[in-house]
Amino acid sequence: MINDTQKRNQILRKIYRIPSEKLEELDDFVSRLEQDINKKSKVMSFAGAWQNLDDSVFKDLTENLISNRQKNKRRIDE
């Protein structure tokens, strides 16, 4: 079984064989991978945000969800 360090070394060896004219494309690809990681961590930063929410507040939010949305709905003709 291959570990992370070995896999990274394999990838680096492949990168060194890539022609110079393809390096920009590779850099763009790696940048997109990094952006995906950052997006996921931003979303996960909200995990547990409602953990300490008072039960009465949560109940009010869920029971009145539809009516609150209807009150705040923007009309197309406005």
N, C-alpha and C positions, 0 to 999 in steps of 0.2 A: 504494500500500500504506500502511496506517495504522500508525503506531508506537504504542508504549505510552502515551506522553504524550498523544497525540491521543485515544486510546481512553479514557483516564482522564478527560480533559476532556469527552468526549461523555457519559460516565456521570455526571459531576458535573452537567452541564446537565440531564440527565434527573432526577436526584435533586432538584434545585431545583424541578422541576415537580410533584413528588409532593405530594399533599395532606398536611397535618399529621397527620391521623388515621391515615395509613399509615406514618409514620416509625418507629413502634415495630416494626412488622412488618419493615420494611427493616433496622432495626438487628439484629433477631433473625437474619435471613438472613445478614447480613454476619458476625455473631458465629459462626454455624455454619461459614461458609467459613473463618474464622480457625482454628477448632478443628480442622478437617480438615487444614489446613496444619501445625499443631502436632503432630498425631498422626503425620503422615507423617515429619516431621523426627525425632521420637522413635524411630520404627522404624528410620530410616536411621542413627541414631547407633550402632546395633549392627553396622553394616556393617564387615566386616574384623575383628570381635572374635576370630575363631578363626584369624586369619592367621598368627600366630606359634606356633600350637599344635604341640607336639612330635609327630612322626609316630607314635611308639609309643603316645602317649596317644590320638591320634585313632583309630588302628587298634583299640585296646582298646575305646574307646567304641562304634565301629561294629560290631565283631564280637560284642560282648556286649550290644548294645542290647536285643534281645528278652528275654534272660534277666534283665537288670537291670530292665526294665519289669515282668516277671512277679513278681520278688521284691518290688518296691515297690508293686504293685497293691493297692489297698484292696478288701477283699471287701465285698459288699453286706450279708451277714448279720452282719458284725462290729459 
